[in-house]
Amino acid sequence: MNQINGAIYEIHHMDMLSSRDQWVNRVHPLVKLVLTVVYISTVVSFQKYDAAGTVGMLVYPMAVFLLAELSFADSLKRLRIVLPLVCFVGILNPFLDKHYVLIDGIRVNGGILSMVTLILKGVFSVLASYLLIATTSVEKLCCALRMLHVPKAVVTQFMLTYRYVTVLLEEVNRITQAYMLRAPHQKGIHFRAWGSLAGQLLLRSVDRANEVYESMLLRGYQGEYQYMRERIGFVRQDLAYLLFWLGVFAVFRIWPVILVVGGLFS
């Protein structure tokens, strides 16, 4: 499987995950969107030396992984490109931050501590975003955005862009395969053909975009999708789920739960 086919497969696989009949998938999309935003805001609000408090916020992604029956190893594999970039952000902190922090009477280099805290914040934020996408379809996300009164032009552009990425990748895959069949012994695409292939891709993309738009008009598109709003109901379980996690976030943000639990065991 080449890289283009792999990218198409990953997009279809994420759509498959979000359409499963799991309890977390059936939670109202607005609840999951609000929780994700609040969770990321809470994670990044910890002080740069508060690594212990940041670790406690792992409770939310781990609980959602279990409830949604998602493979943590497969998720890390799909995030293998993003996570190293997130971890690289704080790699210079030990050299830039020369302060020392006392933890139970032990002097700890502040740069290392801030680097660990920054990495944890980035990893937890990426995991929360991944869980939102893996348990909520793009149509439901757009519905939640419209319920938050995000402009319909922005929401429609977001959904069409997401859907058109697959179409664009398929066109690139067809052009690449056609070129390889005409040059079977050549490794890669010769630079002299880049311009003509890019032009062909542009023309095909315009044609496919016109076909997509005509199909939308035939299905009654009048400037905005309905986004399944009439089929998504808000029930008491959704409210309980929202209030429970908001309470958990507040507790872990105000009190150092990890340190308290560790003190009890020690």
Secondary structure by P-SEA (a helix, b strand, c coil): ccaaaaaaaaaaaaaaaaacccccccccaaaaaaaaaaaaaaaacccccaaaaaaaaaaaaaaaaaaacccaaaaaaaaaaaaaaaaaccccccccccbbbbcccccccaaaaaaaaaaaaaaaaaaaaaaaaacccaaaaaaaaaaacccaaaaaaaaaaaaaaaaaaaaaaaaaaaaaaaccccccccccaaaaaaaaaaaaaaaaaaaaaaaaaaaccccccccccccccccaaaaaaaaaaaaaaaaaaacaaaaaaaaaac
